[in-house]
Every structure is written in structure tokens, then in C-alpha cells.
């Protein structure tokens, strides 16, 4: 079964397993780095308002980058519960899943993000909340929007045993809206299609019209 039609090495310069071999965020290193950063931009890390900032940021990073400590295979295993007695002959769509992530190029927030995820069951269905949890975990990494969709698709294909998965993601990127071009209000939309969603244009359009 083809897991994802996109080549990680070609598109992103990495193999997935190269990234997710750490099991804990090194908060001590984060604290030291933030203290150094505060000094580098000309502020005093010992003043009252910043004294505990390195620790706060380290705690925040442990939360918002939780997905860095799990591989796609591990996430698939975490959220693998399915229902094999459900008989669904058509496709399933869960839309408007709110997520956020951080751009790996600038450490900038990707916000107002929505994931729309469709699949065509083969012989089992996944609990709807598991789809949202997978999207959330994948987004809690240094990411590209394109790769978020590919990761979600790969994990769902592993869990469901079918290549028929489609992921549409829309969002705003502060690396574009708060700096550089400052194109406020601009939205990026990406679409990852596999299996029947890649080969059947009518089915793909049917799903897109429901988003």
C-alpha cells in the first residue's frame, strides 16, 4: 500500500525518522537558549519581568512541541482504536478541526488553521475524536503546512488500512502576515490526496464542495 505519494527527502530534505528520535524536550537547553536570546536582542534576563521567562518558555515548548517526541508510527499506535462492525459504503468527512503549528523556517506561528479530513472506509472506521487528536499531535511539531497534511494522511492510512485519504488544510502564517511581505489576511490552502481521492476527480470535487 502506498502510504503517501510525496517523497519526504525530495520535498522536505529529511526522512521522518530523522526527526522524531527524541523522547523528551530538553528543557534545560531551552532555558539556556532563551536566556541567551534575551541577551542577544539587548534585554536583561535578570530583570523582574524576564527572570522566569526562560522557564516559562521551556514549559510551553514541552506542551506545544509534544508531537516532536512521537513518530508517525507511534501516533498511529496511540490512536489506533477502530470499529470493525460499522458498515459505511461512502466516504467520511470531519471538517473544521482547529489546529495550530509553528513554521520551521522562522519559528513563527501558523494560526487560524483548519483541517478537513476525508477517508473512504475499507472494513473499519476510526472514532471521530481520534482524527482530531491525530491532527493536533502532528501539528505540535516544527512544521510546514504541506507536511502536516502528509503526516495526517500517512497516519490515517496506517490506522485504517486503506490508501483512500484526503486532507485539506487552510491557515494563516505569521511569517507572512507579521513580517516580510506583511500580507495580512492571506490564507494558504493545501490538499493532500491519496488512493481513490487522487484518481477520481469527481469524488475529490464532491468532498471539496462540502468543505
C-alpha positions, 0 to 999 in steps of 0.5 A, spaced: 500 500 500 502 506 498 502 510 504 503 517 501 505 519 494 510 525 496 517 523 497 519 526 504 527 527 502 525 530 495 520 535 498 522 536 505 530 534 505 529 529 511 526 522 512 521 522 518 525 518 522 530 523 522 526 527 526 522 524 531 528 520 535 527 524 541 523 522 547 523 528 551 524 536 550 530 538 553 528 543 557 534 545 560 537 547 553 531 551 552 532 555 558 539 556 556 537 558 549 532 563 551 536 566 556 541 567 551 536 570 546 534 575 551 541 577 551 542 577 544 536 582 542 539 587 548 534 585 554 536 583 561 534 576 563 535 578 570 530 583 570 523 582 574 519 581 568 524 576 564 527 572 570 522 566 569 521 567 562 526 562 560 522 557 564 516 559 562 518 558 555 521 551 556 514 549 559 510 551 553 515 548 548 514 541 552 506 542 551 506 545 544 512 541 541 509 534 544 508 531 537 516 532 536 517 526 541 512 521 537 513 518 530 508 517 525 508 510 527 507 511 534 501 516 533 498 511 529 499 506 535 496 511 540 490 512 536 489 506 533 482 504 536 477 502 530 470 499 529 470 493 525 462 492 525 460 499 522 458 498 515 459 505 511 459 504 503 461 512 502 466 516 504 467 520 511 468 527 512 470 531 519 471 538 517 473 544 521 478 541 526 482 547 529 489 546 529 495 550 530 503 549 528 509 553 528 513 554 521 520 551 521 523 556 517 522 562 522 519 559 528 513 563 527 506 561 528 501 558 523 494 560 526 487 560 524 488 553 521 483 548 519 483 541 517 478 537 513 479 530 513 476 525 508 477 517 508 473 512 504 472 506 509 475 499 507 472 494 513 473 499 519 472 506 521 476 510 526 472 514 532 471 521 530 475 524 536 481 520 534 482 524 527 482 530 531 487 528 536 491 525 530 491 532 527 493 536 533 499 531 535 502 532 528 501 539 528 505 540 535 511 539 531 516 544 527 512 544 521 510 546 514 503 546 512 504 541 506 507 536 511 502 536 516 497 534 511 502 528 509 503 526 516 495 526 517 494 522 511 500 517 512 497 516 519 490 515 517 492 510 512 496 506 517 490 506 522 485 504 517 488 500 512 486 503 506 490 508 501 483 512 500 485 519 504 484 526 503 486 532 507 485 539 506 488 544 510 487 552 510 491 557 515 494 563 516 502 564 517 505 569 521 511 569 517 507 572 512 502 576 515 507 579 521 513 580 517 516 580 510 511 581 505 506 583 511 500 580 507 495 580 512 489 576 511 492 571 506 490 564 507 494 558 504 490 552 502 493 545 501 490 538 499 493 532 500 490 526 496 491 519 496 488 512 493 481 513 490 481 521 492 487 522 487 484 518 481 477 520 481 476 527 480 469 527 481 469 524 488 475 529 490 470 535 487 464 532 491 468 532 498 471 539 496 464 542 495 462 540 502 468 543 505 
